[in-house]
């Protein structure tokens, strides 16, 4: 019974997420703060081929790009761990804060639904 598919029209996905309270109605107000933090965090990035590829892809940096950037930073900044095993790098702290803002009130779901809706309409 738990594996039954749910049929949702792509143009109503965001409304469905809001009505089921998976995403708040004012997710876009939180989104502006996230965009500002992303633009500030991009200014201080290490010279890494994968990160440059993500940033220069000409795409809008979304939640999934942020997760990928953080994963790359864990590898490039692994020598910045302190005695307790936490990362002391400001870059990692900034990107972790961005991801936590995305996950707070499921803003990333609203962004992904909005992106999917625009992509389907474009096709």
C-alpha positions in Angstrom: 0.0 0.0 0.0 2.9 2.4 0.7 4.4 1.9 -2.8 1.3 3.2 -4.7 2.3 6.0 -7.1 0.8 9.5 -6.8 -0.4 11.2 -10.0 0.2 14.9 -9.8 0.1 17.3 -12.8 3.4 19.1 -13.2 1.8 22.5 -13.2 0.1 21.8 -9.9 3.1 20.3 -8.1 4.0 23.4 -6.1 0.4 23.9 -5.1 0.2 20.3 -4.0 3.4 20.6 -1.9 2.0 23.7 -0.2 -1.4 22.2 0.4 0.2 19.1 2.0 2.4 21.4 4.1 5.6 19.9 2.7 6.6 23.5 1.7 5.5 26.8 3.3 3.4 29.3 1.3 6.1 32.0 1.7 9.1 29.8 0.6 10.1 32.6 -1.9 10.7 35.1 0.9 13.3 32.8 2.4 14.7 32.1 -1.1 15.9 35.7 -1.5 18.1 35.4 1.7 19.5 32.1 0.3 20.4 33.7 -3.0 22.2 36.5 -1.3 24.3 34.0 0.8 25.1 32.0 -2.3 26.4 35.1 -4.1 28.5 35.9 -1.1 29.9 32.4 -0.8 30.8 32.2 -4.5 33.2 35.0 -4.1 35.5 32.9 -1.8 35.9 29.6 -3.6 39.0 27.5 -4.0 40.6 26.8 -7.4 39.0 23.4 -8.1 38.2 22.1 -11.5 34.9 20.6 -10.4 33.7 23.7 -8.6 34.7 25.9 -11.5 32.7 23.6 -13.8 29.6 24.0 -11.6 29.9 27.7 -11.3 30.7 28.4 -15.0 28.0 26.1 -16.2 25.8 29.0 -16.9 23.1 27.5 -14.8 21.2 28.8 -11.9 22.9 27.4 -8.7 20.2 25.5 -6.9 20.1 23.2 -3.8 21.5 20.2 -5.6 24.5 22.3 -6.8 25.1 23.5 -3.3 25.1 19.9 -2.0 27.6 19.0 -4.7 29.8 22.0 -3.9 29.8 21.1 -0.2 30.8 17.5 -1.0 33.7 18.8 -3.1 34.7 21.2 -0.3 34.8 18.3 2.2 37.5 16.7 0.0 39.5 19.9 -0.8 39.4 21.3 2.8 39.9 18.0 4.7 43.1 19.3 6.3 41.1 22.0 8.1 39.6 19.6 10.7 40.1 20.6 14.3 40.9 18.3 17.2 37.2 17.4 17.6 36.8 16.4 13.9 34.8 19.4 12.9 35.8 21.5 9.9 37.2 25.0 10.8 37.0 26.2 7.2 34.8 29.3 6.7 33.9 28.1 3.2 32.4 24.9 4.6 30.6 26.7 7.3 29.1 29.1 4.7 27.9 26.3 2.4 26.5 24.3 5.4 24.5 27.3 6.4 23.1 27.7 2.9 22.1 24.1 2.8 20.4 24.4 6.3 18.5 27.4 5.1 17.3 25.4 2.1 16.2 22.6 4.3 14.5 24.8 6.8 10.8 24.8 5.9 11.7 22.7 2.8 12.6 25.7 0.6 14.5 23.3 -1.7 11.2 21.5 -2.5 9.6 24.7 -3.6 12.6 25.6 -5.7 12.7 22.2 -7.3 9.0 22.1 -8.0 9.2 25.6 -9.5 12.2 24.6 -11.7 10.4 21.4 -12.8 7.3 23.3 -13.7 9.2 25.8 -15.8 11.2 23.1 -17.5 8.1 21.1 -18.5 6.4 24.2 -19.8 9.5 25.1 -21.8 9.6 21.7 -23.4 
